[in-house]
Amino acid sequence: MAQQTQSLMKTITLNKIVLNMGVGKSGDAIEVAKLALDQISGKKSCARDAKETQRDWGVRKGEPIGVAVTIRGKDATALLKRLFEAKGNKIKGSSFDDFGNLSFGIKEHIDIPGIKYEPKIGILGLDIAVTLARPGFNIRLRSRHKAKVGKTHRISHQEAQEFLTREFGLEIV
């Protein structure tokens, strides 16, 4: 009879999606990866630089070796639905971490609905990192008086799985 009400502070929302392509070298490959990410996300992507020199691989510190783009809000929700379709709406349970975040990869970007093959781009893979949040999570990011998110307020991997199953129809394998 009495419905269980959930606190507004416990509602889970999609915070952001980060799409990343690690190219491993600078030059034309970076520009091609930028074109692909711009096409997938509809946003402008930026190059990511190497943090340290790897002499064996021919990578110097500060050299662009990857491309990334961050998407938030309604655009993130719409894009995440397309990305889950590319994976067949199935994600491994091991893709979730202890804080409710999710990471997975797509081997061929042309598997994403709405993306067509272009010979100048070719076929590229990408990594996706999904971050979920609750109200009050920004206390760990603010510049003054930073604080930790309490254990009871953190998002467990089980809560994250339930949220994504309910909101996106995702199947956890």
C-alpha positions, 0 to 999 in steps of 0.5 A: 500500500505505502510506496517506498519513496527514494530520496532525491539525493539518491537519484542516479544521473548520467554525468558524462561520456568520454570517447577516446581513440589512442592512435600511438603516433602523431601526424595524419593518423591524429587528423583522421581520428579527429574526423572520426570522433567528430563524426560520431559525437557531433562535437569538436574533439581534441588531441591528447599528448603523451605524458612521457617519452617511450623511446622504443615506440618512437613517442616523445613527451608532449607529442599528440598520440590520441584524440578524445571528446567529452559529451554531457547532457542530453547529447550524451544520453542520445549518443550512449543509446547509439553506442549500446546498439553498436554493442548489441545492448549487451555489456559485461559485468566486469566493465563496471568499477566499484564506483559505478563507472562503466568502460567498454570498447568498440572495435569498428566505429562503423558499427555505430548506427548512423555512421557510414564507411568513408575510405579516407577515414577507414575503420577505427576502434574507440574506447568509451568511459561512462561516468554516473553521478548523484547530486552532491558529487561535485564536492570532490571537484570544487576548488575550495573545501574539497571533501570525499563522497561518503560510502553510503552515497557512492554508486555501487556497481550493482546500482549502476547496472540497475540504472543502465538496465532501467534507462537504456534497456541494457543487458548485463552478461 
